[in-house]
Amino acid sequence: MINILLCDDHAVVRMGLKMLLNNHEDMQVVGEASEGNEGIQQALELKPDVVVMDLSMPHGKDGMSATSELKKFMPEIAILILTMHDDEEYLFRAIQAGASGCILKSAPHDELLAAIRSVASGNAYLHPSATKRLMEEYIGSVKQGNTDTFNLLSDREKEVLTLIAKGFSNKEIAEQLVISVKTVETHKGNLMEKLQMKTRPELVAYALKKGLLGYGI
């Protein structure tokens, strides 16, 4: 039996998910929460196998912050991010926060069930369009680098690249490195020029490939 905690700010959504999941013999909703802080408290008390976490909860702690904090208390728990954002940046941030998977709110019921079973078994799950884009970004970065340009980066540029990949804004990077926002922007521009990249997701994919986040793909 997979014990599940639902964390979503819409009561109607939670009700629909609960009815769907409880209709399957291998699943049971053991708790509900309407925002991140409540979700963390419920998880600590109920110790579910899987938390289905809404990414956007405007009142209280959001899903990304709650995921990161909950993984500190319960590293073994599986968190499946439920989101309407079909965007690479949200995907990378969710993975960095510790999520085991990510699925769109518009996904078919069968896909949601498969995703829950997958993360409950200790596997990762990404919705198909995210997997396709992740591979495209990775393949694109490989094709761009017949020669390894990583050694061309300065130590400071590598620091900036790592923080970009972790989802920090230019202002947050400037504060961490005790430099100006303009200097961060200059380093970012130099990174893109040296690596021949044009977008933030390309930089994140490159950083993942190089293991700058502690693991590679």
Disulfide bonds with the S-S distance in Angstrom:
none
